[in-house]
Amino acid sequence: MTICATALFAGGAKENAEGDNSLKYIQDKGVLILGLDDSFPPMGFRDENGEVAGFDIDLAKEVAKRMGVELKMQPIDWDAKILDLNSKDIDVIWNGLTITEDRIEKIEFSKPYIANRQIVIVQKDSGIDTKADLAGKSMGIQMSSSADNAVNGDASTVATFKELVKYQDNVQALMDLATGRIDAVVVDEIMGRYYISKKPGVYAVAAEDFGAEEYGIGFRKGEVAFVNEVDRILDEMVKDGTAAAISNKWFAEDILLPR
C-alpha cells in the first residue's frame, strides 16, 4: 500500500541513535555506492555511450561531491534491492524508489523529493482508457516494483485481467506492448512519459491510473546519521538552486517537492 510520505517526514530531521556511525562509515571508506535499475530513464539508465546517467544520478553526484566522497553506481537486480542494501553491497537505493508502508518497516527513507503516479500505458488507439477497459487484457508490470504493489493492491481489477505478466525491467515490458504481446503496462509516470516521448505515435496514457505516490532515497535501517546528512545536503541544494538546475536539465521544469 502506498502512503503519502510528505506528512510522515514533516517533522524534519530524524533523531540520531546513540552509537550510529553510519555517516562515519561512508566518510571513512570514501565511497558512496548507489544501487540502481539501469533501465529506468530518466532517473537512472545507460546513455548512448553506455554510461550510467539520469536525474537521480546527477543529484547523487552532487551530494557525494559535497560529502567529499566518490560516487560509485552499481546496477542491481531490482527484485533484490533491499537484500543488496542490507548486505552492504550498496549503500543507498537511489533510483525512483517509492516510499511505501512495507518498505518503511524494512529500511530508512530520506524526505520525499518527487511526486509520482502509477499510470497505464497502452498502444495508441487501443481504446483502453479505464480500469474497466482492462478486463480480458494482458497486463505487464516490473516485478517487486511500486507498480507491482499498486496493481496487486487492486484485487478486483486484477481479477478481470486475462493475465498479469511480470518483467525484470520496464523497458522490456514496453517493448512487448509495442509488438502486441501484451495489452498494457503499469509504470511510474516519470519513467513512462519520458520513455514514450522518445517514441511518438506508438503509445498512449490511459485516463485512469493506479494511484499517487512519492519517491525517497533508501538507506539501511537505523542509519539515521547518514540519512540526515543526505537530507541536509539536498535541502542545501534546493536553497542554492542546484537541485532546480538538475531538474530543469531532465524535465524542463523544477519538479522537486518542497522540503
RAFEN-V870868 format. One record per residue. N is the residue number from 1. RES is the residue in one letter. D_FIRST is the distance of its C-alpha to the first C-alpha in whole Angstrom. Layout:
# RAFEN-V870868
N;RES;D_FIRST + N;RES;D_FIRST
This chain:
# RAFEN-V870868
1;M;0 + 2;T;4 + 3;I;7 + 4;C;10 + 5;A;12 + 6;T;15 + 7;A;16 + 8;L;15 + 9;F;17 + 10;A;20 + 11;G;22 + 12;G;23 + 13;A;24 + 14;K;23 + 15;E;26 + 16;N;28 + 17;A;28 + 18;E;32 + 19;G;33 + 20;D;30 + 21;N;32 + 22;S;29 + 23;L;30 + 24;K;34 + 25;Y;33 + 26;I;32 + 27;Q;35 + 28;D;37 + 29;K;36 + 30;G;36 + 31;V;34 + 32;L;30 + 33;I;28 + 34;L;25 + 35;G;23 + 36;L;22 + 37;D;22 + 38;D;25 + 39;S;24 + 40;F;22 + 41;P;24 + 42;P;25 + 43;M;23 + 44;G;24 + 45;F;27 + 46;R;30 + 47;D;33 + 48;E;36 + 49;N;38 + 50;G;35 + 51;E;34 + 52;V;30 + 53;A;30 + 54;G;27 + 55;F;26 + 56;D;24 + 57;I;27 + 58;D;29 + 59;L;27 + 60;A;27 + 61;K;31 + 62;E;32 + 63;V;30 + 64;A;32 + 65;K;35 + 66;R;35 + 67;M;34 + 68;G;37 + 69;V;35 + 70;E;35 + 71;L;32 + 72;K;31 + 73;M;29 + 74;Q;28 + 75;P;26 + 76;I;24 + 77;D;22 + 78;W;18 + 79;D;17 + 80;A;19 + 81;K;18 + 82;I;17 + 83;L;20 + 84;D;23 + 85;L;22 + 86;N;22 + 87;S;25 + 88;K;27 + 89;D;27 + 90;I;25 + 91;D;25 + 92;V;22 + 93;I;19 + 94;W;20 + 95;N;19 + 96;G;17 + 97;L;14 + 98;T;11 + 99;I;10 + 100;T;6 + 101;E;6 + 102;D;7 + 103;R;10 + 104;I;11 + 105;E;12 + 106;K;14 + 107;I;16 + 108;E;17 + 109;F;16 + 110;S;19 + 111;K;18 + 112;P;16 + 113;Y;19 + 114;I;18 + 115;A;16 + 116;N;14 + 117;R;13 + 118;Q;12 + 119;I;16 + 120;V;18 + 121;I;21 + 122;V;24 + 123;Q;28 + 124;K;30 + 125;D;31 + 126;S;29 + 127;G;29 + 128;I;25 + 129;D;23 + 130;T;21 + 131;K;18 + 132;A;21 + 133;D;23 + 134;L;21 + 135;A;23 + 136;G;25 + 137;K;24 + 138;S;23 + 139;M;19 + 140;G;19 + 141;I;16 + 142;Q;16 + 143;M;15 + 144;S;13 + 145;S;12 + 146;S;9 + 147;A;11 + 148;D;10 + 149;N;7 + 150;A;7 + 151;V;10 + 152;N;9 + 153;G;7 + 154;D;10 + 155;A;12 + 156;S;15 + 157;T;15 + 158;V;15 + 159;A;18 + 160;T;20 + 161;F;20 + 162;K;23 + 163;E;22 + 164;L;19 + 165;V;20 + 166;K;19 + 167;Y;20 + 168;Q;21 + 169;D;21 + 170;N;20 + 171;V;24 + 172;Q;25 + 173;A;23 + 174;L;24 + 175;M;28 + 176;D;27 + 177;L;26 + 178;A;29 + 179;T;31 + 180;G;30 + 181;R;29 + 182;I;25 + 183;D;25 + 184;A;21 + 185;V;19 + 186;V;16 + 187;V;16 + 188;D;15 + 189;E;17 + 190;I;19 + 191;M;20 + 192;G;21 + 193;R;23 + 194;Y;25 + 195;Y;26 + 196;I;27 + 197;S;29 + 198;K;31 + 199;K;32 + 200;P;33 + 201;G;33 + 202;V;31 + 203;Y;28 + 204;A;26 + 205;V;23 + 206;A;22 + 207;A;21 + 208;E;18 + 209;D;15 + 210;F;11 + 211;G;10 + 212;A;11 + 213;E;10 + 214;E;12 + 215;Y;14 + 216;G;15 + 217;I;18 + 218;G;17 + 219;F;20 + 220;R;21 + 221;K;20 + 222;G;22 + 223;E;24 + 224;V;24 + 225;A;27 + 226;F;26 + 227;V;23 + 228;N;25 + 229;E;28 + 230;V;26 + 231;D;24 + 232;R;28 + 233;I;29 + 234;L;27 + 235;D;28 + 236;E;31 + 237;M;31 + 238;V;29 + 239;K;32 + 240;D;35 + 241;G;33 + 242;T;33 + 243;A;29 + 244;A;30 + 245;A;32 + 246;I;30 + 247;S;28 + 248;N;31 + 249;K;32 + 250;W;29 + 251;F;28 + 252;A;31 + 253;E;29 + 254;D;27 + 255;I;24 + 256;L;23 + 257;L;21 + 258;P;23 + 259;R;24
